[in-house]
């Protein structure tokens, strides 16, 4: 069983995951769409944030396929979100653990997807597969919202937030105009909220409201 990070560490990791995906977004969008097709605000960010130096350094190392490099690097966000949500997803029971597994699987698929983006790649069919994993994360999160333990340890707001995962992912993708990077920004922020205030597997058991209180011995 993996170790569970404390709340401050989990929140920090989730926010780093979101920030990392956002940091990768401008050069990835440039590599995919080109300067004239990408959103103007992303183009300006790519110009102002020193990405040319990063690209030059990568080229010097022989990593000139920037679409692959900045694309596969998004897998780190999946990994950080998986680790950050460990305590929260474990508290949700078996369905929460499956949700965590889907998030981790998203990182694996992302790497394979970008490695196989060339037309002659042996697994070309998997290119773009991370989109289906992200959709599965959103749909399964709704299932978790319904089947997670029905007791006082899981607050109602947490179930609602989980149920809204798919709309959050779609909204983040549309707002930031690219997946999985834009999608991961939204997922990372949701993970930070769950890590900060959600139920944890290692938290003390909360007594149900309908359970009788123990009577102190006289």
C-alpha positions as CSV (number, residue, x, y, z in Angstrom):
1,X,0.0,0.0,0.0
2,X,1.4,3.4,-0.9
3,X,2.1,6.0,1.7
4,X,-0.5,8.7,2.1
5,X,0.7,12.3,2.0
6,X,-0.5,14.8,4.6
7,X,-3.0,17.5,3.6
8,X,-0.4,20.3,3.0
9,X,1.8,18.0,0.9
10,X,-1.2,16.7,-1.1
11,X,-2.6,20.1,-1.8
12,X,0.8,21.4,-2.9
13,X,1.3,18.4,-5.2
14,X,-2.1,19.0,-6.8
15,X,-1.5,22.6,-7.4
16,X,2.0,21.8,-8.8
17,X,0.2,19.4,-11.2
18,X,-2.2,22.1,-12.3
19,X,0.6,24.7,-12.7
20,X,2.9,22.2,-14.6
21,X,0.1,21.5,-17.1
22,X,-0.5,25.2,-17.6
23,X,3.3,25.8,-18.0
24,X,3.4,23.2,-20.8
25,X,0.4,24.6,-22.5
26,X,1.9,27.5,-24.6
27,X,4.7,25.5,-26.3
28,X,2.5,22.5,-26.8
29,X,-0.2,24.5,-28.5
30,X,2.5,26.2,-30.6
31,X,3.9,22.8,-31.7
32,X,0.4,21.5,-32.5
33,X,-1.3,24.4,-34.1
34,X,1.4,26.8,-35.2
35,X,1.7,30.5,-34.3
36,X,-1.2,31.6,-36.6
37,X,-3.7,29.0,-35.5
38,X,-3.1,29.1,-31.7
39,X,-5.1,31.4,-29.4
40,X,-3.5,34.9,-29.2
41,X,-3.1,34.9,-25.4
42,X,-1.2,31.6,-25.5
43,X,1.0,32.9,-28.3
44,X,1.8,35.9,-26.2
45,X,2.6,33.7,-23.2
46,X,4.9,31.6,-25.3
47,X,6.8,34.8,-26.3
48,X,7.1,36.2,-22.8
49,X,7.8,33.2,-20.7
50,X,11.3,32.3,-22.1
51,X,10.2,29.2,-23.9
52,X,12.6,29.8,-26.8
53,X,15.5,29.1,-24.4
54,X,13.9,25.9,-23.3
55,X,13.4,24.8,-26.9
56,X,17.0,25.7,-27.8
57,X,18.2,23.6,-24.8
58,X,16.0,20.7,-25.9
59,X,17.2,20.9,-29.5
60,X,20.8,20.9,-28.2
61,X,20.1,17.6,-26.5
62,X,18.6,16.2,-29.7
63,X,15.0,16.5,-28.5
64,X,13.7,18.5,-31.4
65,X,10.2,16.9,-31.5
66,X,8.6,19.5,-29.3
67,X,5.2,18.1,-29.8
68,X,6.4,14.9,-28.3
69,X,8.4,16.4,-25.5
70,X,5.9,19.0,-24.2
71,X,3.1,16.5,-24.8
72,X,4.5,13.5,-22.9
73,X,5.7,15.8,-20.1
74,X,2.0,16.2,-19.1
75,X,2.1,12.7,-17.7
76,X,3.8,14.2,-14.7
77,X,0.6,16.0,-13.8
78,X,-1.3,12.8,-13.9
79,X,1.2,11.2,-11.5
80,X,1.1,14.2,-9.1
81,X,-2.7,14.2,-9.1
82,X,-2.8,10.5,-8.5
83,X,-0.4,10.8,-5.5
84,X,-2.2,13.9,-4.1
85,X,-5.6,12.3,-4.2
86,X,-4.5,9.0,-2.6
87,X,-6.0,9.7,0.8
88,X,-9.2,11.2,-0.6
89,X,-9.8,8.5,-3.1
90,X,-9.1,5.7,-0.6
91,X,-11.7,7.2,1.8
92,X,-14.3,6.7,-1.0
93,X,-13.8,2.9,-1.0
94,X,-13.2,0.6,-3.9
95,X,-14.8,3.0,-6.4
96,X,-12.4,5.7,-5.3
97,X,-9.4,3.5,-5.7
98,X,-10.6,2.6,-9.2
99,X,-10.8,6.3,-9.9
100,X,-7.2,6.8,-8.7
101,X,-6.1,3.9,-11.0
102,X,-7.8,5.6,-14.0
103,X,-5.9,8.8,-13.2
104,X,-2.6,6.9,-13.0
105,X,-3.4,5.1,-16.2
106,X,-3.9,8.4,-17.9
107,X,-0.3,9.2,-17.4
108,X,0.8,5.9,-19.0
109,X,-1.5,6.4,-21.9
110,X,-0.3,10.0,-22.4
111,X,3.3,9.0,-22.8
112,X,2.4,6.2,-25.2
113,X,0.1,8.5,-27.1
114,X,2.8,11.1,-27.8
115,X,5.5,8.6,-28.5
116,X,3.3,7.2,-31.2
117,X,2.1,10.4,-32.9
118,X,4.2,9.9,-36.1
119,X,2.3,8.4,-39.0
120,X,4.6,5.4,-39.1
121,X,4.6,4.7,-35.4
122,X,3.8,1.1,-34.5
123,X,1.0,2.0,-32.0
124,X,-0.3,5.0,-34.0
125,X,-3.9,4.0,-33.0
126,X,-3.2,5.0,-29.4
127,X,-2.4,8.6,-30.4
128,X,-5.0,10.8,-28.6
129,X,-6.0,7.9,-26.3
130,X,-5.6,10.1,-23.2
131,X,-8.8,11.9,-24.2
132,X,-10.8,8.7,-23.6
133,X,-9.1,8.1,-20.3
134,X,-10.0,11.6,-19.2
135,X,-13.6,11.0,-20.2
136,X,-13.6,7.8,-18.3
137,X,-12.3,9.6,-15.2
138,X,-15.1,12.1,-15.5
139,X,-17.8,9.4,-15.9
140,X,-16.4,7.2,-13.2
141,X,-16.2,10.1,-10.8
142,X,-20.0,10.4,-11.1
143,X,-20.3,6.7,-10.3
144,X,-18.1,7.3,-7.2
145,X,-20.4,10.1,-6.1
146,X,-23.3,7.6,-5.9
147,X,-21.6,4.5,-4.6
148,X,-19.1,5.9,-2.1
149,X,-19.9,5.0,1.6
150,X,-23.1,6.7,2.8
151,X,-22.0,7.9,6.1
152,X,-21.0,11.1,7.8
153,X,-17.3,10.7,6.8
154,X,-18.1,11.8,3.2
155,X,-19.5,15.3,3.1
156,X,-22.2,16.2,0.6
157,X,-20.2,18.8,-1.1
158,X,-17.5,16.2,-1.9
159,X,-20.1,14.0,-3.6
160,X,-21.3,17.0,-5.6
161,X,-17.8,18.0,-6.6
162,X,-17.1,14.5,-7.8
163,X,-20.3,14.4,-9.7
164,X,-19.2,17.6,-11.5
165,X,-15.8,16.2,-12.6
166,X,-16.8,15.7,-16.2
167,X,-18.2,19.2,-16.6
168,X,-15.1,20.6,-14.9
169,X,-12.8,18.7,-17.3
170,X,-14.8,19.8,-20.3
171,X,-14.9,23.4,-19.2
172,X,-11.2,23.5,-18.5
173,X,-10.5,22.0,-21.9
174,X,-12.7,24.5,-23.7
175,X,-11.4,27.5,-21.7
176,X,-7.7,26.6,-22.3
177,X,-8.3,25.2,-25.8
178,X,-6.2,22.1,-25.6
179,X,-6.2,18.6,-24.0
180,X,-4.9,16.9,-22.0
181,X,-2.9,20.0,-20.7
182,X,-5.9,22.3,-20.3
183,X,-8.0,19.4,-18.9
184,X,-5.3,18.7,-16.4
185,X,-5.3,22.2,-15.1
186,X,-9.0,21.8,-14.1
187,X,-8.4,18.3,-12.7
188,X,-5.5,19.5,-10.6
189,X,-7.5,22.3,-9.1
190,X,-10.3,19.8,-8.3
191,X,-7.7,17.5,-6.7
192,X,-6.4,20.3,-4.6
193,X,-9.9,21.0,-3.2
194,X,-10.4,17.3,-2.4
195,X,-7.0,17.1,-0.8
196,X,-7.6,20.2,1.3
197,X,-11.1,19.6,2.6
198,X,-12.2,16.1,1.6
199,X,-12.5,13.0,3.6
200,X,-9.2,11.0,4.1
201,X,-8.7,7.3,4.6
202,X,-6.4,8.0,7.5
203,X,-8.8,10.5,9.3
204,X,-10.4,9.5,12.6
205,X,-13.8,7.8,12.1
206,X,-16.7,10.3,12.4
207,X,-19.7,9.0,14.3
208,X,-23.0,8.9,12.4
209,X,-25.5,11.5,13.4
210,X,-28.1,8.8,14.1
211,X,-25.9,6.8,16.4
212,X,-26.6,7.1,20.2
213,X,-23.8,8.7,22.1
214,X,-22.0,6.7,24.7
215,X,-23.1,7.4,28.3
216,X,-20.3,8.2,30.6
217,X,-19.9,5.7,33.6
218,X,-21.0,7.2,36.9
